[in-house]
């Protein structure tokens, strides 16, 4: 066991983390957190039905043909985001006890709740993309300070190779911070584009239900853009 530990510590990745100091350990923790958030977000969007929508489209076709009960049955109990909003729009429209304003407000509430779930976790990715390069820069600055302190103490006996080695080690943290921030920024942009597309789809689906409802007046936007 005592022989395995030193060999394990000499692995390139672990050696770089060890040489980079405490900031490198923080960046490594951020990389693990980023991967966990991305995987969780993909799973969450899959459960939300981000890449689906066939049932809601069929429900709209039935709704436009006047087959209203069949349209409601098509999306009833479906867990996907689009089906839930279409169900809310159709259900409130068919309910004689609910007026036009209440139907619109209820559909907007369901849509806003769905959009919140679609955007959940994006702040964490944004924070990681912002902090990781700053931590890398901090580690580089601290490493450069330490390297030049050694140079000052050495005086005329300074070894250029030792100074270069210290600077090279200090620059590791900047590279690591950028290596974490770049994929975090890409993932954040992708998830935001998916959420924007979902918002446009939800608004379009609900509006099509209301426009084709009997004696439906022209309705304003159901919900504002989620922040």
ABEGO torsion letter per residue (X at the ends): XAAAAAAAAABAAAAAAAAAEAAAAAAAAAAAAAAAAAAAAAAAAAAAGAABGAAAAAAAAAAAAGBAAAAAAAABGBABAAAAAAAAAAAAAABAABBAAAAAAAAAAAAAAAAAAAABGAAAAAAAAAAAAAAAAAAAAAAAAAAAAAAAAAEAABBAAAAAAAAAAAAAAAAAAAAAAAAAAAAAAAAAAAAAAAAAAAAAAAAAAAAABBGBBBBBBABBBBX
